[in-house]
Amino acid sequence: MLLTLTTTHKPATDLGYLLHRNPAKLHSFELSFGKAHVFCPEATAERCTAALLLDVDPVGLVRGKRGQHEGGTLDQYVNDRPYVLSSFLRVAMGRAFGTAMSGRSKGRQELADLPIPLSANRTVVACRAGEGLIRELFEPLGYSVEAQQHPLDEKFPEWGEGPYYSVSLAGTFRLQDLLNHLYVLVPVLDAEKHYWIGQDEVEKLLRKGEGWLGSHPHKEAIVKRYLPRQRQLAREALARLTEDDNLDPDATEEAPAEQETKMEEPIRLWQQRIGAVVAVLRSAEAKRILDLGCGEGKLLRVLLEEKSFTEIVGMDVSYRSLEIASQRLKLDRMPTKQKKRLKLMHGSLMYRDNRLTGYRSLRRS
């Protein structure tokens, strides 16, 4: 994966100040899925280019990830994830350019606030929706867009064109704006996330989309593709985008850098099951939830993120499992309002229990 950023602002080497990276040095970062390298292949007063190169380990992506692919299927290792710009790019950007994305520049804040000529070249982007989507996302923001589609295999032209593009963007922006546009829109193009999508994804979207996403003509499509198969979260994000148009920008604090650079974990089978359960409960407009055999509280944690659930009860025959659930959910430090929604009970379905009166099973055809 390769992303390059170029400016002709004079002196062009000011790009190093903005990125907080010395153009004369190679900067390398260890990531949980491989390595990221930042370097400048050209750095003169007239033109400066900074490159972010991701060296993704395809074996490392699945090593030790039991449950993600049952049966050891070949697609664990044969896929496009190590080669296309995707959610991995966001992780690397947060690690390599986190300060630049926040718009801060020690001693050169006036430079960080200055729109300068910038271009970004991305090799390679996966976009199965076609070139039209690429232009719909970036042209309304003021970019000049060039997209070159690649064939599936140059040796077999009869196979036709593939879903992969090399994309060049150019315009005059603050570097902060360009980086945040890429942070949000690259996974929108790809629309294929291999990690658990929860409430934290909404917060990331709103932080990085502040000041531009709310007025984008295709914001609804952006939100839905950014939060695939998460209708409730997408509705919440769209509603908050509308509300945030009139909010004081100083009221939103930047999340800690470690949260931005944390590697999104691949979806495991138990996470898929939990997602399916929560989707059914949402569609049924359930308010009171009883989790029989709650174990160590994996489902309970996700249920607590849903504000529409007013009462959440976890019951298990193992007292030790309930102790672990209490610790992992931080029940002793939970806010009072949140704590009132949750109750852990020790019990077994082998015996009649009056505490369960009033609950009914949810059946779906």
HELIX and SHEET records of a PDB file:
HELIX    1   1 ASP A   14  LEU A   19  1                                   6    
HELIX    2   2 PRO A   58  VAL A   62  1                                   5    
HELIX    3   3 LEU A   74  GLN A   76  5                                   3    
HELIX    4   4 SER A   87  ALA A   96  1                                  10    
HELIX    5   5 GLY A   98  SER A  102  1                                   5    
HELIX    6   6 GLN A  109  ALA A  112  1                                   4    
HELIX    7   7 GLU A  131  PHE A  138  1                                   8    
HELIX    8   8 GLU A  139  LEU A  141  5                                   3    
HELIX    9   9 PRO A  157  TRP A  159  5                                   3    
HELIX   10  10 LEU A  175  ASP A  190  1                                  16    
HELIX   11  11 GLN A  199  LYS A  208  1                                  10    
HELIX   12  12 LEU A  213  SER A  215  5                                   3    
HELIX   13  13 LYS A  219  TYR A  226  1                                   8    
HELIX   14  14 ARG A  231  ASP A  244  1                                  14    
HELIX   15  15 PRO A  249  ALA A  251  5                                   3    
HELIX   16  16 ALA A  257  THR A  261  1                                   5    
HELIX   17  17 LEU A  269  SER A  283  1                                  15    
HELIX   18  18 LYS A  298  LEU A  304  1                                   7    
HELIX   19  19 TYR A  319  ARG A  328  1                                  10    
HELIX   20  20 LEU A  331  ARG A  333  5                                   3    
HELIX   21  21 THR A  336  ARG A  341  1                                   6    
HELIX   22  22 ASN A  354  LEU A  356  5                                   3    
SHEET    1   A 7 HIS A  27  LEU A  31  0                                        
SHEET    2   A 7 GLY A  34  ALA A  43 -1                                        
SHEET    3   A 7 CYS A  48  VAL A  56 -1                                        
SHEET    4   A 7 LEU A   2  THR A   7 -1                                        
SHEET    5   A 7 ILE A 116  ALA A 126 -1                                        
SHEET    6   A 7 GLU A 161  PHE A 173 -1                                        
SHEET    7   A 7 SER A 144  PRO A 151 -1                                        
SHEET    1   B 3 ARG A 288  LEU A 292  0                                        
SHEET    2   B 3 GLU A 311  ASP A 316  1                                        
SHEET    3   B 3 LEU A 342  HIS A 346  1                                        
END                                                                             
